[in-house]
Amino acid sequence: MQGTVATYDPQTRSGTLLLDDGTELPFPAAAFDASGLRLLRLGQRVQIDKDKSGGVGRVSLPTMPTNS
C-alpha cells in the first residue's frame, strides 16, 4: 500500500499519512525507525507496510525493497 506524508514531526519521528482514498493514517516512531530513513518530507510518496495488529509497521520509499 502507498500513501503521501501529510505530517511529520522530526522530534517524535511520527506523523500521519494520507492514503489515496483520503483516509488519514497515523504512524508511530517505530514505523519510521524500521524504515532506515533519516527524514520524511511533506508530500513525499511512501510505501506502507502493516504490522501484525494492522497498524503501520514500516514507512519506506516505494523504491526500497521490503524484508517481508
mmCIF file of the N, C-alpha and C atoms, coordinates in Angstrom:
data_MODEL
# 
_entry.id   MODEL 
# 
loop_
_atom_site.group_PDB 
_atom_site.id 
_atom_site.type_symbol 
_atom_site.label_atom_id 
_atom_site.label_alt_id 
_atom_site.label_comp_id 
_atom_site.label_asym_id 
_atom_site.label_entity_id 
_atom_site.label_seq_id 
_atom_site.pdbx_PDB_ins_code 
_atom_site.Cartn_x 
_atom_site.Cartn_y 
_atom_site.Cartn_z 
_atom_site.occupancy 
_atom_site.B_iso_or_equiv 
_atom_site.pdbx_formal_charge 
_atom_site.auth_seq_id 
_atom_site.auth_comp_id 
_atom_site.auth_asym_id 
_atom_site.auth_atom_id 
_atom_site.pdbx_PDB_model_num 
ATOM 1   N N  . MET A 1 1  ? 0.843  -1.158  0.000  1.00 0.00 ? 1  MET A N  1 
ATOM 2   C CA . MET A 1 1  ? 0.000  0.000   0.000  1.00 0.00 ? 1  MET A CA 1 
ATOM 3   C C  . MET A 1 1  ? 0.900  1.236   0.000  1.00 0.00 ? 1  MET A C  1 
ATOM 4   N N  . GLN A 1 2  ? 0.429  2.286   -0.647 1.00 0.00 ? 2  GLN A N  1 
ATOM 5   C CA . GLN A 1 2  ? 1.184  3.534   -0.689 1.00 0.00 ? 2  GLN A CA 1 
ATOM 6   C C  . GLN A 1 2  ? 0.338  4.699   -0.191 1.00 0.00 ? 2  GLN A C  1 
ATOM 7   N N  . GLY A 1 3  ? 1.013  5.753   0.227  1.00 0.00 ? 3  GLY A N  1 
ATOM 8   C CA . GLY A 1 3  ? 0.353  6.957   0.678  1.00 0.00 ? 3  GLY A CA 1 
ATOM 9   C C  . GLY A 1 3  ? 1.289  8.145   0.554  1.00 0.00 ? 3  GLY A C  1 
ATOM 10  N N  . THR A 1 4  ? 0.848  9.282   1.048  1.00 0.00 ? 4  THR A N  1 
ATOM 11  C CA . THR A 1 4  ? 1.602  10.526  0.992  1.00 0.00 ? 4  THR A CA 1 
ATOM 12  C C  . THR A 1 4  ? 1.774  11.058  2.409  1.00 0.00 ? 4  THR A C  1 
ATOM 13  N N  . VAL A 1 5  ? 2.954  11.572  2.708  1.00 0.00 ? 5  VAL A N  1 
ATOM 14  C CA . VAL A 1 5  ? 3.215  12.129  4.035  1.00 0.00 ? 5  VAL A CA 1 
ATOM 15  C C  . VAL A 1 5  ? 2.400  13.409  4.196  1.00 0.00 ? 5  VAL A C  1 
ATOM 16  N N  . ALA A 1 6  ? 1.490  13.415  5.189  1.00 0.00 ? 6  ALA A N  1 
ATOM 17  C CA . ALA A 1 6  ? 0.670  14.596  5.460  1.00 0.00 ? 6  ALA A CA 1 
ATOM 18  C C  . ALA A 1 6  ? 1.304  15.439  6.560  1.00 0.00 ? 6  ALA A C  1 
ATOM 19  N N  . THR A 1 7  ? 1.792  14.777  7.603  1.00 0.00 ? 7  THR A N  1 
ATOM 20  C CA . THR A 1 7  ? 2.502  15.466  8.683  1.00 0.00 ? 7  THR A CA 1 
ATOM 21  C C  . THR A 1 7  ? 3.675  14.604  9.108  1.00 0.00 ? 7  THR A C  1 
ATOM 22  N N  . TYR A 1 8  ? 4.725  15.252  9.586  1.00 0.00 ? 8  TYR A N  1 
ATOM 23  C CA . TYR A 1 8  ? 5.874  14.529  10.137 1.00 0.00 ? 8  TYR A CA 1 
ATOM 24  C C  . TYR A 1 8  ? 6.564  15.434  11.142 1.00 0.00 ? 8  TYR A C  1 
ATOM 25  N N  . ASP A 1 9  ? 6.781  14.909  12.342 1.00 0.00 ? 9  ASP A N  1 
ATOM 26  C CA . ASP A 1 9  ? 7.461  15.636  13.406 1.00 0.00 ? 9  ASP A CA 1 
ATOM 27  C C  . ASP A 1 9  ? 8.827  14.989  13.625 1.00 0.00 ? 9  ASP A C  1 
ATOM 28  N N  . PRO A 1 10 ? 9.912  15.659  13.233 1.00 0.00 ? 10 PRO A N  1 
ATOM 29  C CA . PRO A 1 10 ? 11.240 15.058  13.382 1.00 0.00 ? 10 PRO A CA 1 
ATOM 30  C C  . PRO A 1 10 ? 11.643 14.846  14.845 1.00 0.00 ? 10 PRO A C  1 
ATOM 31  N N  . GLN A 1 11 ? 11.025 15.581  15.769 1.00 0.00 ? 11 GLN A N  1 
ATOM 32  C CA . GLN A 1 11 ? 11.336 15.393  17.192 1.00 0.00 ? 11 GLN A CA 1 
ATOM 33  C C  . GLN A 1 11 ? 10.811 14.050  17.699 1.00 0.00 ? 11 GLN A C  1 
ATOM 34  N N  . THR A 1 12 ? 9.579  13.715  17.325 1.00 0.00 ? 12 THR A N  1 
ATOM 35  C CA . THR A 1 12 ? 8.967  12.461  17.789 1.00 0.00 ? 12 THR A CA 1 
ATOM 36  C C  . THR A 1 12 ? 9.126  11.335  16.773 1.00 0.00 ? 12 THR A C  1 
ATOM 37  N N  . ARG A 1 13 ? 9.535  11.679  15.537 1.00 0.00 ? 13 ARG A N  1 
ATOM 38  C CA . ARG A 1 13 ? 9.701  10.726  14.435 1.00 0.00 ? 13 ARG A CA 1 
ATOM 39  C C  . ARG A 1 13 ? 8.379  10.021  14.088 1.00 0.00 ? 13 ARG A C  1 
ATOM 40  N N  . SER A 1 14 ? 7.264  10.709  14.296 1.00 0.00 ? 14 SER A N  1 
ATOM 41  C CA . SER A 1 14 ? 5.952  10.152  13.974 1.00 0.00 ? 14 SER A CA 1 
ATOM 42  C C  . SER A 1 14 ? 5.176  11.166  13.145 1.00 0.00 ? 14 SER A C  1 
ATOM 43  N N  . GLY A 1 15 ? 4.037  10.737  12.617 1.00 0.00 ? 15 GLY A N  1 
ATOM 44  C CA . GLY A 1 15 ? 3.234  11.644  11.810 1.00 0.00 ? 15 GLY A CA 1 
ATOM 45  C C  . GLY A 1 15 ? 2.000  10.969  11.272 1.00 0.00 ? 15 GLY A C  1 
ATOM 46  N N  . THR A 1 16 ? 1.464  11.523  10.188 1.00 0.00 ? 16 THR A N  1 
ATOM 47  C CA . THR A 1 16 ? 0.287  10.947  9.547  1.00 0.00 ? 16 THR A CA 1 
ATOM 48  C C  . THR A 1 16 ? 0.524  10.830  8.049  1.00 0.00 ? 16 THR A C  1 
ATOM 49  N N  . LEU A 1 17 ? -0.121 9.836   7.494  1.00 0.00 ? 17 LEU A N  1 
ATOM 50  C CA . LEU A 1 17 ? -0.070 9.590   6.053  1.00 0.00 ? 17 LEU A CA 1 
ATOM 51  C C  . LEU A 1 17 ? -1.458 9.786   5.486  1.00 0.00 ? 17 LEU A C  1 
ATOM 52  N N  . LEU A 1 18 ? -1.526 10.194  4.261  1.00 0.00 ? 18 LEU A N  1 
ATOM 53  C CA . LEU A 1 18 ? -2.792 10.355  3.562  1.00 0.00 ? 18 LEU A CA 1 
ATOM 54  C C  . LEU A 1 18 ? -2.859 9.276   2.494  1.00 0.00 ? 18 LEU A C  1 
ATOM 55  N N  . LEU A 1 19 ? -3.826 8.358   2.647  1.00 0.00 ? 19 LEU A N  1 
ATOM 56  C CA . LEU A 1 19 ? -3.993 7.293   1.672  1.00 0.00 ? 19 LEU A CA 1 
ATOM 57  C C  . LEU A 1 19 ? -4.681 7.835   0.426  1.00 0.00 ? 19 LEU A C  1 
ATOM 58  N N  . ASP A 1 20 ? -4.642 7.082   -0.654 1.00 0.00 ? 20 ASP A N  1 
ATOM 59  C CA . ASP A 1 20 ? -5.210 7.532   -1.921 1.00 0.00 ? 20 ASP A CA 1 
ATOM 60  C C  . ASP A 1 20 ? -6.716 7.776   -1.848 1.00 0.00 ? 20 ASP A C  1 
ATOM 61  N N  . ASP A 1 21 ? -7.397 7.108   -0.899 1.00 0.00 ? 21 ASP A N  1 
ATOM 62  C CA . ASP A 1 21 ? -8.840 7.325   -0.761 1.00 0.00 ? 21 ASP A CA 1 
ATOM 63  C C  . ASP A 1 21 ? -9.178 8.485   0.170  1.00 0.00 ? 21 ASP A C  1 
ATOM 64  N N  . GLY A 1 22 ? -8.147 9.213   0.652  1.00 0.00 ? 22 GLY A N  1 
ATOM 65  C CA . GLY A 1 22 ? -8.349 10.371  1.506  1.00 0.00 ? 22 GLY A CA 1 
ATOM 66  C C  . GLY A 1 22 ? -8.294 10.072  2.996  1.00 0.00 ? 22 GLY A C  1 
ATOM 67  N N  . THR A 1 23 ? -8.135 8.813   3.366  1.00 0.00 ? 23 THR A N  1 
ATOM 68  C CA . THR A 1 23 ? -8.058 8.418   4.769  1.00 0.00 ? 23 THR A CA 1 
ATOM 69  C C  . THR A 1 23 ? -6.721 8.826   5.375  1.00 0.00 ? 23 THR A C  1 
ATOM 70  N N  . GLU A 1 24 ? -6.768 9.427   6.567  1.00 0.00 ? 24 GLU A N  1 
ATOM 71  C CA . GLU A 1 24 ? -5.537 9.737   7.296  1.00 0.00 ? 24 GLU A CA 1 
ATOM 72  C C  . GLU A 1 24 ? -5.155 8.541   8.143  1.00 0.00 ? 24 GLU A C  1 
ATOM 73  N N  . LEU A 1 25 ? -3.885 8.206   8.141  1.00 0.00 ? 25 LEU A N  1 
ATOM 74  C CA . LEU A 1 25 ? -3.386 7.056   8.870  1.00 0.00 ? 25 LEU A CA 1 
ATOM 75  C C  . LEU A 1 25 ? -2.171 7.486   9.682  1.00 0.00 ? 25 LEU A C  1 
ATOM 76  N N  . PRO A 1 26 ? -2.266 7.461   11.014 1.00 0.00 ? 26 PRO A N  1 
ATOM 77  C CA . PRO A 1 26 ? -1.117 7.866   11.823 1.00 0.00 ? 26 PRO A CA 1 
ATOM 78  C C  . PRO A 1 26 ? -0.038 6.784   11.803 1.00 0.00 ? 26 PRO A C  1 
ATOM 79  N N  . PHE A 1 27 ? 1.218  7.196   11.938 1.00 0.00 ? 27 PHE A N  1 
ATOM 80  C CA . PHE A 1 27 ? 2.295  6.221   12.074 1.00 0.00 ? 27 PHE A CA 1 
ATOM 81  C C  . PHE A 1 27 ? 3.170  6.601   13.263 1.00 0.00 ? 27 PHE A C  1 
ATOM 82  N N  . PRO A 1 28 ? 3.599  5.574   14.028 1.00 0.00 ? 28 PRO A N  1 
ATOM 83  C CA . PRO A 1 28 ? 4.415  5.830   15.208 1.00 0.00 ? 28 PRO A CA 1 
ATOM 84  C C  . PRO A 1 28 ? 5.896  5.917   14.863 1.00 0.00 ? 28 PRO A C  1 
ATOM 85  N N  . ALA A 1 29 ? 6.692  6.338   15.830 1.00 0.00 ? 29 ALA A N  1 
ATOM 86  C CA . ALA A 1 29 ? 8.143  6.427   15.641 1.00 0.00 ? 29 ALA A CA 1 
ATOM 87  C C  . ALA A 1 29 ? 8.727  5.080   15.251 1.00 0.00 ? 29 ALA A C  1 
ATOM 88  N N  . ALA A 1 30 ? 8.196  3.991   15.796 1.00 0.00 ? 30 ALA A N  1 
ATOM 89  C CA . ALA A 1 30 ? 8.722  2.657   15.482 1.00 0.00 ? 30 ALA A CA 1 
ATOM 90  C C  . ALA A 1 30 ? 8.615  2.346   13.989 1.00 0.00 ? 30 ALA A C  1 
ATOM 91  N N  . ALA A 1 31 ? 7.555  2.809   13.329 1.00 0.00 ? 31 ALA A N  1 
ATOM 92  C CA . ALA A 1 31 ? 7.387  2.579   11.891 1.00 0.00 ? 31 ALA A CA 1 
ATOM 93  C C  . ALA A 1 31 ? 8.417  3.372   11.095 1.00 0.00 ? 31 ALA A C  1 
ATOM 94  N N  . PHE A 1 32 ? 8.711  4.587   11.545 1.00 0.00 ? 32 PHE A N  1 
ATOM 95  C CA . PHE A 1 32 ? 9.746  5.385   10.887 1.00 0.00 ? 32 PHE A CA 1 
ATOM 96  C C  . PHE A 1 32 ? 11.119 4.770   11.143 1.00 0.00 ? 32 PHE A C  1 
ATOM 97  N N  . ASP A 1 33 ? 11.391 4.370   12.389 1.00 0.00 ? 33 ASP A N  1 
ATOM 98  C CA . ASP A 1 33 ? 12.681 3.780   12.738 1.00 0.00 ? 33 ASP A CA 1 
ATOM 99  C C  . ASP A 1 33 ? 12.954 2.504   11.938 1.00 0.00 ? 33 ASP A C  1 
ATOM 100 N N  . ALA A 1 34 ? 11.915 1.725   11.652 1.00 0.00 ? 34 ALA A N  1 
ATOM 101 C CA . ALA A 1 34 ? 12.066 0.485   10.898 1.00 0.00 ? 34 ALA A CA 1 
ATOM 102 C C  . ALA A 1 34 ? 12.431 0.736   9.436  1.00 0.00 ? 34 ALA A C  1 
ATOM 103 N N  . SER A 1 35 ? 12.245 1.962   8.972  1.00 0.00 ? 35 SER A N  1 
ATOM 104 C CA . SER A 1 35 ? 12.484 2.276   7.565  1.00 0.00 ? 35 SER A CA 1 
ATOM 105 C C  . SER A 1 35 ? 13.954 2.454   7.226  1.00 0.00 ? 35 SER A C  1 
ATOM 106 N N  . GLY A 1 36 ? 14.754 2.891   8.207  1.00 0.00 ? 36 GLY A N  1 
ATOM 107 C CA . GLY A 1 36 ? 16.146 3.206   7.920  1.00 0.00 ? 36 GLY A CA 1 
ATOM 108 C C  . GLY A 1 36 ? 16.329 4.581   7.303  1.00 0.00 ? 36 GLY A C  1 
ATOM 109 N N  . LEU A 1 37 ? 15.243 5.344   7.169  1.00 0.00 ? 37 LEU A N  1 
ATOM 110 C CA . LEU A 1 37 ? 15.320 6.687   6.599  1.00 0.00 ? 37 LEU A CA 1 
ATOM 111 C C  . LEU A 1 37 ? 15.803 7.683   7.646  1.00 0.00 ? 37 LEU A C  1 
ATOM 112 N N  . ARG A 1 38 ? 16.323 8.803   7.190  1.00 0.00 ? 38 ARG A N  1 
ATOM 113 C CA . ARG A 1 38 ? 16.759 9.868   8.097  1.00 0.00 ? 38 ARG A CA 1 
ATOM 114 C C  . ARG A 1 38 ? 15.662 10.903  8.324  1.00 0.00 ? 38 ARG A C  1 
ATOM 115 N N  . LEU A 1 39 ? 14.818 11.133  7.318  1.00 0.00 ? 39 LEU A N  1 
ATOM 116 C CA . LEU A 1 39 ? 13.744 12.115  7.435  1.00 0.00 ? 39 LEU A CA 1 
ATOM 117 C C  . LEU A 1 39 ? 12.692 11.850  6.389  1.00 0.00 ? 39 LEU A C  1 
ATOM 118 N N  . LEU A 1 40 ? 11.555 12.497  6.565  1.00 0.00 ? 40 LEU A N  1 
ATOM 119 C CA . LEU A 1 40 ? 10.466 12.475  5.585  1.00 0.00 ? 40 LEU A CA 1 
ATOM 120 C C  . LEU A 1 40 ? 10.107 13.907  5.255  1.00 0.00 ? 40 LEU A C  1 
ATOM 121 N N  . ARG A 1 41 ? 9.644  14.127  4.030  1.00 0.00 ? 41 ARG A N  1 
ATOM 122 C CA . ARG A 1 41 ? 9.197  15.456  3.597  1.00 0.00 ? 41 ARG A CA 1 
ATOM 123 C C  . ARG A 1 41 ? 7.693  15.436  3.405  1.00 0.00 ? 41 ARG A C  1 
ATOM 124 N N  . LEU A 1 42 ? 7.029  16.529  3.723  1.00 0.00 ? 42 LEU A N  1 
ATOM 125 C CA . LEU A 1 42 ? 5.600  16.636  3.465  1.00 0.00 ? 42 LEU A CA 1 
ATOM 126 C C  . LEU A 1 42 ? 5.349  16.456  1.978  1.00 0.00 ? 42 LEU A C  1 
ATOM 127 N N  . GLY A 1 43 ? 4.349  15.673  1.639  1.00 0.00 ? 43 GLY A N  1 
ATOM 128 C CA . GLY A 1 43 ? 4.024  15.414  0.238  1.00 0.00 ? 43 GLY A CA 1 
ATOM 129 C C  . GLY A 1 43 ? 4.804  14.267  -0.382 1.00 0.00 ? 43 GLY A C  1 
ATOM 130 N N  . GLN A 1 44 ? 5.746  13.697  0.371  1.00 0.00 ? 44 GLN A N  1 
ATOM 131 C CA . GLN A 1 44 ? 6.559  12.596  -0.153 1.00 0.00 ? 44 GLN A CA 1 
ATOM 132 C C  . GLN A 1 44 ? 5.719  11.326  -0.247 1.00 0.00 ? 44 GLN A C  1 
ATOM 133 N N  . ARG A 1 45 ? 5.881  10.613  -1.334 1.00 0.00 ? 45 ARG A N  1 
ATOM 134 C CA . ARG A 1 45 ? 5.177  9.354   -1.554 1.00 0.00 ? 45 ARG A CA 1 
ATOM 135 C C  . ARG A 1 45 ? 5.916  8.250   -0.813 1.00 0.00 ? 45 ARG A C  1 
ATOM 136 N N  . VAL A 1 46 ? 5.191  7.404   -0.072 1.00 0.00 ? 46 VAL A N  1 
ATOM 137 C CA . VAL A 1 46 ? 5.814  6.343   0.713  1.00 0.00 ? 46 VAL A CA 1 
ATOM 138 C C  . VAL A 1 46 ? 5.073  5.020   0.561  1.00 0.00 ? 46 VAL A C  1 
ATOM 139 N N  . GLN A 1 47 ? 5.800  3.962   0.812  1.00 0.00 ? 47 GLN A N  1 
ATOM 140 C CA . GLN A 1 47 ? 5.257  2.605   0.880  1.00 0.00 ? 47 GLN A CA 1 
ATOM 141 C C  . GLN A 1 47 ? 4.883  2.350   2.333  1.00 0.00 ? 47 GLN A C  1 
ATOM 142 N N  . ILE A 1 48 ? 3.739  1.718   2.587  1.00 0.00 ? 48 ILE A N  1 
ATOM 143 C CA . ILE A 1 48 ? 3.264  1.440   3.943  1.00 0.00 ? 48 ILE A CA 1 
ATOM 144 C C  . ILE A 1 48 ? 3.166  -0.061  4.125  1.00 0.00 ? 48 ILE A C  1 
ATOM 145 N N  . ASP A 1 49 ? 3.884  -0.572  5.118  1.00 0.00 ? 49 ASP A N  1 
ATOM 146 C CA . ASP A 1 49 ? 3.784  -1.987  5.475  1.00 0.00 ? 49 ASP A CA 1 
ATOM 147 C C  . ASP A 1 49 ? 3.071  -2.081  6.812  1.00 0.00 ? 49 ASP A C  1 
ATOM 148 N N  . LYS A 1 50 ? 2.042  -2.920  6.876  1.00 0.00 ? 50 LYS A N  1 
ATOM 149 C CA . LYS A 1 50 ? 1.261  -3.085  8.108  1.00 0.00 ? 50 LYS A CA 1 
ATOM 150 C C  . LYS A 1 50 ? 1.969  -4.063  9.047  1.00 0.00 ? 50 LYS A C  1 
ATOM 151 N N  . ASP A 1 51 ? 1.733  -3.871  10.364 1.00 0.00 ? 51 ASP A N  1 
ATOM 152 C CA . ASP A 1 51 ? 2.257  -4.820  11.343 1.00 0.00 ? 51 ASP A CA 1 
ATOM 153 C C  . ASP A 1 51 ? 1.185  -5.872  11.634 1.00 0.00 ? 51 ASP A C  1 
ATOM 154 N N  . LYS A 1 52 ? 1.464  -6.778  12.532 1.00 0.00 ? 52 LYS A N  1 
ATOM 155 C CA . LYS A 1 52 ? 0.535  -7.879  12.825 1.00 0.00 ? 52 LYS A CA 1 
ATOM 156 C C  . LYS A 1 52 ? -0.813 -7.405  13.360 1.00 0.00 ? 52 LYS A C  1 
ATOM 157 N N  . SER A 1 53 ? -0.822 -6.255  14.041 1.00 0.00 ? 53 SER A N  1 
ATOM 158 C CA . SER A 1 53 ? -2.077 -5.736  14.600 1.00 0.00 ? 53 SER A CA 1 
ATOM 159 C C  . SER A 1 53 ? -2.869 -4.892  13.600 1.00 0.00 ? 53 SER A C  1 
ATOM 160 N N  . GLY A 1 54 ? -2.306 -4.681  12.397 1.00 0.00 ? 54 GLY A N  1 
ATOM 161 C CA . GLY A 1 54 ? -2.984 -3.892  11.371 1.00 0.00 ? 54 GLY A CA 1 
ATOM 162 C C  . GLY A 1 54 ? -2.576 -2.440  11.340 1.00 0.00 ? 54 GLY A C  1 
ATOM 163 N N  . GLY A 1 55 ? -1.704 -2.031  12.267 1.00 0.00 ? 55 GLY A N  1 
ATOM 164 C CA . GLY A 1 55 ? -1.191 -0.664  12.275 1.00 0.00 ? 55 GLY A CA 1 
ATOM 165 C C  . GLY A 1 55 ? -0.027 -0.520  11.305 1.00 0.00 ? 55 GLY A C  1 
ATOM 166 N N  . VAL A 1 56 ? 0.508  0.656   11.223 1.00 0.00 ? 56 VAL A N  1 
ATOM 167 C CA . VAL A 1 56 ? 1.651  0.901   10.339 1.00 0.00 ? 56 VAL A CA 1 
ATOM 168 C C  . VAL A 1 56 ? 2.910  0.351   11.012 1.00 0.00 ? 56 VAL A C  1 
ATOM 169 N N  . GLY A 1 57 ? 3.542  -0.614  10.372 1.00 0.00 ? 57 GLY A N  1 
ATOM 170 C CA . GLY A 1 57 ? 4.747  -1.228  10.918 1.00 0.00 ? 57 GLY A CA 1 
ATOM 171 C C  . GLY A 1 57 ? 6.018  -0.671  10.331 1.00 0.00 ? 57 GLY A C  1 
ATOM 172 N N  . ARG A 1 58 ? 5.914  -0.120  9.113  1.00 0.00 ? 58 ARG A N  1 
ATOM 173 C CA . ARG A 1 58 ? 7.096  0.427   8.439  1.00 0.00 ? 58 ARG A CA 1 
ATOM 174 C C  . ARG A 1 58 ? 6.651  1.412   7.375  1.00 0.00 ? 58 ARG A C  1 
ATOM 175 N N  . VAL A 1 59 ? 7.334  2.537   7.327  1.00 0.00 ? 59 VAL A N  1 
ATOM 176 C CA . VAL A 1 59 ? 7.123  3.551   6.298  1.00 0.00 ? 59 VAL A CA 1 
ATOM 177 C C  . VAL A 1 59 ? 8.426  3.636   5.523  1.00 0.00 ? 59 VAL A C  1 
ATOM 178 N N  . SER A 1 60 ? 8.385  3.391   4.220  1.00 0.00 ? 60 SER A N  1 
ATOM 179 C CA . SER A 1 60 ? 9.611  3.407   3.424  1.00 0.00 ? 60 SER A CA 1 
ATOM 180 C C  . SER A 1 60 ? 9.354  4.055   2.070  1.00 0.00 ? 60 SER A C  1 
ATOM 181 N N  . LEU A 1 61 ? 10.418 4.264   1.345  1.00 0.00 ? 61 LEU A N  1 
ATOM 182 C CA . LEU A 1 61 ? 10.270 4.794   -0.010 1.00 0.00 ? 61 LEU A CA 1 
ATOM 183 C C  . LEU A 1 61 ? 9.789  3.683   -0.921 1.00 0.00 ? 61 LEU A C  1 
ATOM 184 N N  . PRO A 1 62 ? 8.938  3.989   -1.894 1.00 0.00 ? 62 PRO A N  1 
ATOM 185 C CA . PRO A 1 62 ? 8.406  2.949   -2.782 1.00 0.00 ? 62 PRO A CA 1 
ATOM 186 C C  . PRO A 1 62 ? 9.480  2.179   -3.535 1.00 0.00 ? 62 PRO A C  1 
ATOM 187 N N  . THR A 1 63 ? 10.651 2.757   -3.699 1.00 0.00 ? 63 THR A N  1 
ATOM 188 C CA . THR A 1 63 ? 11.711 2.083   -4.450 1.00 0.00 ? 63 THR A CA 1 
ATOM 189 C C  . THR A 1 63 ? 12.575 1.190   -3.576 1.00 0.00 ? 63 THR A C  1 
ATOM 190 N N  . MET A 1 64 ? 12.392 1.264   -2.222 1.00 0.00 ? 64 MET A N  1 
ATOM 191 C CA . MET A 1 64 ? 13.195 0.459   -1.316 1.00 0.00 ? 64 MET A CA 1 
ATOM 192 C C  . MET A 1 64 ? 12.586 -0.931  -1.191 1.00 0.00 ? 64 MET A C  1 
ATOM 193 N N  . PRO A 1 65 ? 13.411 -2.000  -1.236 1.00 0.00 ? 65 PRO A N  1 
ATOM 194 C CA . PRO A 1 65 ? 12.867 -3.345  -1.052 1.00 0.00 ? 65 PRO A CA 1 
ATOM 195 C C  . PRO A 1 65 ? 12.430 -3.542  0.394  1.00 0.00 ? 65 PRO A C  1 
ATOM 196 N N  . THR A 1 66 ? 11.391 -4.364  0.576  1.00 0.00 ? 66 THR A N  1 
ATOM 197 C CA . THR A 1 66 ? 10.938 -4.690  1.928  1.00 0.00 ? 66 THR A CA 1 
ATOM 198 C C  . THR A 1 66 ? 11.511 -6.036  2.329  1.00 0.00 ? 66 THR A C  1 
ATOM 199 N N  . ASN A 1 67 ? 11.657 -6.250  3.602  1.00 0.00 ? 67 ASN A N  1 
ATOM 200 C CA . ASN A 1 67 ? 12.171 -7.517  4.119  1.00 0.00 ? 67 ASN A CA 1 
ATOM 201 C C  . ASN A 1 67 ? 11.041 -8.351  4.684  1.00 0.00 ? 67 ASN A C  1 
ATOM 202 N N  . SER A 1 68 ? 9.913  -8.396  4.001  1.00 0.00 ? 68 SER A N  1 
ATOM 203 C CA . SER A 1 68 ? 8.750  -9.140  4.493  1.00 0.00 ? 68 SER A CA 1 
ATOM 204 C C  . SER A 1 68 ? 8.842  -10.592 4.133  1.00 0.00 ? 68 SER A C  1 
# 
